[in-house]
Amino acid sequence: MKIHPKCVPCLLGRTLYETNLIDPSKALKVIEEACKIISKYNLKDTCSAVVATEVHDATYSILGTRDPYKELKKSCNQTALALLPKAEKIIEEAQDKLKSAILCSIVGNVLDFGISSSPDNPERLIEEFDRLYSDGLGTDDTDKIKTYLEKGGKVLYFTDNCGEIVFDKLLCRELKKFDIHLTLVVRGEPILTDATIEDAHEFEFDKVVNQLLTTGCYAVGVDFDHLPKNLKQALDSADLIISKGMANYETFSETNYRPIAYLLRTKCEPVAKDMGLRTNINVVKVNI
């Protein structure tokens, strides 16, 4: 996805959010550096995630931390764990357990902070979970996903946020009811509120999936220019890719990897517009 004019104020707002988490006195320096980075790009031809990666990297350096969201991510995981029994019960009682697990995992996608549509705090999801789940799927290609799963083969699952990853585990359990080889892919380094290999180990994904991989580097979404060899091989041989969240969409939409299933909530207008959808809906969209 190419950067949209509305991405710029959103990106600047997110750097301020990070600054307020660590050292508000550095706000002006952070904004100055972010504007300097943004101004050097020909924005109409640049992937939004590429710009965001460089801006956040500079912000983290100024703030003197490589993980400004560390404590917030812990809170997200704790909130999700508090909701886990509810989500498990919903899925167990659902007629279509796969679709229900997909929807629960998308509801978890709202645990994203520093953007205008973010909840005030992770605990807000406890209040909002039922409403977000009852929204259902605004776009629903679940049957297309099932078609690929029924064929078996290799499936790659790219995670997004902490907290959300707790619900991803429920979905992975449903996916493994099919005869597939399932690989979970998390971020190679801490960035934003995204899940890393530490989260995958904490929630014992090794007991659910066949393989754990990382994106290999610091990047918003996936940096396809610096893929680890094992991830590149896995992508090239995948029978289905499942991409969670907006950052993964922003980067995967610039590639020809197919078939790919996007599971996300359209939390901002640029992503929704790029997908040809409305904002604030739960999305299951398969590109073939």
Secondary structure, DSSP 4 states (H G I P E B T S, - for coil): -B--TTHHHHHHHHHHHHHHHH-GGGHHHHHHHHHHHHHTS-GGGSBHHHHHHHHHHHHHHHHT-S-TTHHHHHHHHHHHHHHHHHHHHHHHH-SSHHHHHHHHHHHGGG---SSTT--SSTTHHHHHHHHHHHT--SEE-HHHHHHHHHT-EEEEEE--BTTHHHHHHHHHHHHTTSSEEEEEEEBSS--TTB-BHHHHHHTTGGGTSSEEEE--SS-SS--GGG--HHHHHHHHH-SEEEEEHHHHHHHHTTS---SEEEEEE--SHHHHHHHT--SS-EEEEEE-
